[in-house]
Amino acid sequence: MKTLRQEFLAHVGQTSPEPLLIEVQRAEGVYYYTPEGKRYYDLVSGVSVNNVGHANPQVTAAVQRQTADYMHIMVYGEMVERPQVQYATKIAGLLPEPLDSVYFVNSGSEAVEGALKLAKRHTGRHKMMSMHCAYHGSNHGSLSMMASPEGDTWKAPFQPLLPDVEYLWFNSIDDLSRIDGQTACVLVEPVQGEAGVRLPEEGYLQALRQRCDETGTMLIFDEIQTGMGRTGSLFAMQKYGVTPDIVCLAKAFGGGMPLGAFVAAKQVMDSLQRNPVLGHITTFGGHPVCCAAGLAALDYILDNRLVDQVERKGLHYENALKDAPNVLEIRRSGLLMAVELGTSDKLFQIMALFKEHGIMSDWFLFCDTAFRISPPLTISDEEIDDSCQIILNCLNLLTE
């Protein structure tokens, strides 16, 4: 009889030739546990998804209540469903003006796809821009907006992709002159995640906003990873003082359930209602159970003032690890951080040591020399100290 791991390899589509193969029996708070009883610190939060921790009682209760009431009813946008309306209203009240119309989808990639369509439809333009070393998803449209430093390694097998896409260098003021009257949109992460946590330099996002205003170009923020408190503000746009025309949300937005959204001013969003009618449609986007979970998670974040604690907790990690052996640099925005080791050999060593010693971390798609720390925002000071001690022990075991 095959084990569960063997059946996983035989029947579940794989994304890499060497999956972690850690079998999870249950998860709670900042931990998950294998059937053998081994405990892991989840220091990536499912890649910034589980901001309120695993098995959060408030989120679990909301899911249970909603499944008892109703689940899928009708294709999105036709029926008045309380969880959707309540969540959209709450989000619109927390985002800066004029971002007040929420279009729910299933994932971050879909949020990006919808935002790109909306920008092209609203402006009537076709040229789009994004940043080198940015990651926006794996669908054809979102993949088109990705420019790998290794060239077309990621995209070449899937060509042809979207035409009329150009790439700027993040933090390059000179590159902003390439945005012109033919540019429909510029898509940017306010903090570049998969590039290895690259922060905007002072004044850069403001200059980008100004150039988009001058050319009538729509500015799209990908806050899929940075939203919902991760950087120390509820949304990174608030931390850096720049409001986009469209913002993409997902990951922690669903409270652990699959949910995404793109948000714009209502007069902009209404562009999808005509020429053609049903300019963007989805069957499961805004699923009532997912919206109930996302709203419960957001309420938990707000009620427990988790965002107010993020910067202090991030600094706690930084101070504990910045002078550790083999650590060259820590790049951080709130509780999204990259611990730079300098070489991929050291990174792959530390990943193996983490797996052995009970730490779940990860590296970055465009930075294979640093490991990621982005734990649930609920992590306690004692858990930070304990996880740091394990990390320090592993760093001490690295060889040249």
N, C-alpha and C positions, 0 to 999 in steps of 0.2 A: 504494500500500500504506500502510495506517495505521501510524503510530508507536505504540509502547507507551503513550505518554501519551494519544494520541487514543483508543485502545481502552479505556484506563482510564476516560476520561470517558464513553465510549459504553456501556460494559457493567458497570462496577462501581458499585453504588449509592453515591451521594454523600451526605455529611453536611453540606456547606456549599456555597454557590454559588461559592466561590473557594478550592478546595483548593490546598495548597502546590505540588503537581505536581513534587516533587523525586523523581526516579527513583533508587532505591538499587540498586547493583550488588552491593556487599558491605559488611559492617560488621565492625569489630574493635576491641575495647577501648572507648575513649570516642569513636570515630570511625565515621562511615559515608561511603561514597564513591559518586559518581555514575558512570555509564558514561563520562562525559567526563573522569573523573579528579579532579573537584572533591572536596575533603575538607571535611566538616562536623564540628564538635564537637557531640556529642549531649549537650546540657545539660539534657535533660528525661528521659532514660533511658526513652523510650517511656511517659512519665508514670509514673515511679517503678517501672518493671518491670525494667529491665536493671541491677539493683544490682551484679551481678558482671561487668558489661561484656558487650559483644557477642562472640559466638563464643568464649566462655570454654571452654578446652580440657577442663576437668573436666566441665562440663555437657554439652558436645558428645559426649564419650566415653560418658557415662551414657546419653544418648539413643540412641546407636548400639548400645550393648550391649542395651538393653531392646527396641528394635525387632527385634533379631535373636532375642530370646527369645520374646516375644509382645506383641501390642498389645491391642486390645479383646477381651474374653472373654465377659462377661455383664453384664447390668444391675447397677448398683452395689449393693454390700452383700451379695451372695450368695456370691461366690467369695473364697477367701483368696489375695490377690495380694501378693507380697512387697514391691514398691515402696510400695503403700498402707500396709501394716502398719508397715514400717520408718519411713516418713515420719510417720505418725500418732503412733507411739511417741516419735519424736524431738521432735516439736512439743509433745506432752503433757509431756515431761520438762523442757522449757524454759519453758513457761508457768507462772505461779503457780497454786497450788492454789485452787479445786478444778477448774480447767479441764483436763480429762483425756480428753474424748471428742471426736473430730474427725469431722465430716461433710464429705466432699469434694464439691465442685461444680465448675462450669466457669469461673466468673467472679465478680467482685465483686458485680455485681447479683444473681446467683443466691445468693450467700452472704447478702446482706441479706434476700432473699425468704425463705430458709430460716429465718433467725434470727427474723424477724417471726412466721412460722407457729409456730415452737417456743415463743416467748413467749406467744402467744395460747393455744396448746394447753396449756402447762404451768400457766398462771395461771387459765385459764377466763375471762379478761377480754377485752374488745374494743377499749378505747380505747388509742391509741398516740400517742406524742409524739416529735418530733424538733426540730431547731434551724433557725431562720431562716438562710438563706445556706449551708445544708449541701447537699452533693451525695452521693447514695447509689446512683445508677444510673439506667437509662432504662426498665426494665421497669415495668409498671403499679404494682406494689406499691412498689418503690423510688422511683418517680417521685412517688407519693403522699406520700412522706416528705420531699419537697423543698419549700421555701418560698422563692421568689425575692423579692429586695427590690423587683423591678419588678412584683410582684403575680403574676398567673397567666399571665404570658407563656409560660413553659415548659409549663405544664400545661393551659391552657384548651383547646387543640385536641384533647386526649385525654380530656376529661371524659366520663362520670363516672369518678372514680378511687375509691380506698378511702374509705369513710366513717370517722367517728370518729377523725380524725387532727388533732392540735393541734400548735402550734409555740411553742417557747420561744426566748428570746434567749440566745445563748451568752454565758456570763459574768454573766448576771443572776441574782443570788441571790434577788431578789424573785420571779422567775418560778417558782422551784422549788416554791412553795406551791401551784401549780396541779396538781402531781402528787398524785393521790389514790388512794383504795382501788379505783377503777375502772380505773386505768391499768395496762395489761398490761406496757408497756415504754417506756423512753426510749432512743432511738437517737441516738448522738452520736459525732462524731469527736473524739478527745482533742486534736488540733490540726486546726482547720478548714482544709482544703486549698483548695477552689475559692472560698472567701471571700477568698483572698489571703494565706494562711498567718497565721491568727489563733490565738495561743497562749492556753491557759487561764490566767486570773489565779490568783494564789496562793490556794489553798483552795477554788476553785470545784468542781473535780472531786470533791474530798472531800465537799463539801456536797451535791453531786448524789448521790453514793453513799449518804450518810446518809439523804437524803430517800427514795430508792428503798427502802432497808432499812425505814424507818418505815412505808411504805405497801404493802410486799410487791410492789413493782414491779421487773421485771427490767431491769437496766442493760445495754444493748448498746453495745459500742465498735465503731465502724467503723474498723478499723486496716488497711484495704485499701491506703491510700497510706503510712501511717506505719509499718507493720510491716516486719520483716526488716532492721532496722538504720538506717532512713532518718533517724530523729530523734536518733541517738546512743545509743540503747538498742536491744536486739533488738526490743522492742515498746515503744511509747510509754507503755503502762500502767505499765511498770517505771520509766520516766523520771519519771512524775508520781505514782507511788505509789498507784494506785487499780486494783483488780481488778474487772472487770465480771462479770456473770453469763454473758454470751455475747460472744464476740469474732468479728468477721468479718475474714477474710484473703483476699487475692488479689494481683494485680499481681506484685510480686517474689517472692511465695510460690511461683510456678511456674517460677522460674529462666528466664523467657523463653517458657515454654509456657503455654497457657490452663489455669489452675487456681485454684480458690478453695476456701474452707472456712468453716464456722461451727463454733465450738468452745464446749463447755459442760461442766458436770459430767455424768458418766455418768447419774446418777439423773434429771437434767433431760432429757438427750438421749433417754433411753429412753421419754419421753412419746410419741415418734413411732412407737413399736412397736405401739400399741394405740389403739383408739377414734378413728380406724380403724387397722387393720394397714396398713402401707405409708403412714404419714402423710406421708412425703416421699420421693419417688423421683426418680432421674435415670439416664439411660442411660450417658452418658459421664463423669459426675462421677468424679474420682479416676482418670482414665485412667492406666494404668501407665506410659506414656512420660512423661506430665506429672509424675507423682509422682517418677519417677526423676530427672527434670531438677530439680525443686524440692528434692529431698533433696541432690543434688549441689551445687546453688547454696548451700544452707544450710551444708553441710559446708565449702564454700570460704570462706564468710563467717566461720565459726567458726575454721577452721584457720589462716586468715591474719589473724585478729583485726581484721577490717575495721571492726567497730563501734567499737573503741577509737580509731580514727583519724577518725571522722566529725566530732566536735565541732571538732577542730583544723582539719580541712579546711574546714568551714563557716565558721569564724572567719577563715581565710585569705581566702576570697572576700569576707566582710563587710569586713575591714580594707582590702582592695584597692579596693573599690567605694563604700564609705560616703560618702567625701568627693568623689566624682566629680561632674562637671557634670551637672545635671538630676536627680540622685538625691536624693530627699527623705527616704527612710527605707528601711531593710532590716529586714524581719520574718523571723525565722529560728528553726527548730528543727532542729539538726543540719545535714544537707545538703538540707533542704527550705526554700527561701527565696523571698521575694517582694521584688523591687527596685522600689520605688514611685517613679513618675515624676510623678504628680499629675494627668495628663490622658490621655484616650484618644487624642488626636491624637498626642502624643509616643509613646505605646505603639505605635500602628500605624506610625509612622515607624521606630521602632527595630526592629520586626519585619521590615520591608522591608530595612533596613540589615543586620540579622543574616543574612538569607537571601543577600544579596549577598556578604557577607564571610566566610561559612562558620561561622555559629553557628546551631544549632537550639535555639530557646527556644519559649516559649508564654506566653499570658496565662491568666487564671483566669476561669471561667464567671461568677462574681459579683464580679469585680474587674477591670475593663478599663482600669486605670491603672497596673498593675504587671506586670513580666515575671517568669517563673519560672526559677529555677536549681535543678535537682535532678539532678546528673550521676551516673553510676555511682559507687558507693562506692570503686571501684578507681582513680579518677582520681589521678594523681601530682601532687606539688607543682609540677613543671615544667609540666604540662598546665594546672594552675590558673593559673599565672602567664601562660602563653601565651594562654589563653582570656580571661583578664581584660584583657589588653592589647588584644585584638580588641574586647571589649565597650567598653572605655574609648575606643577610636578611634571606635566607632559613636556613643557618647554625645556625643562632641565634635562630631559632624556634625548633631546634632538642631537643628531650627529652632523658633522660637516659633510 
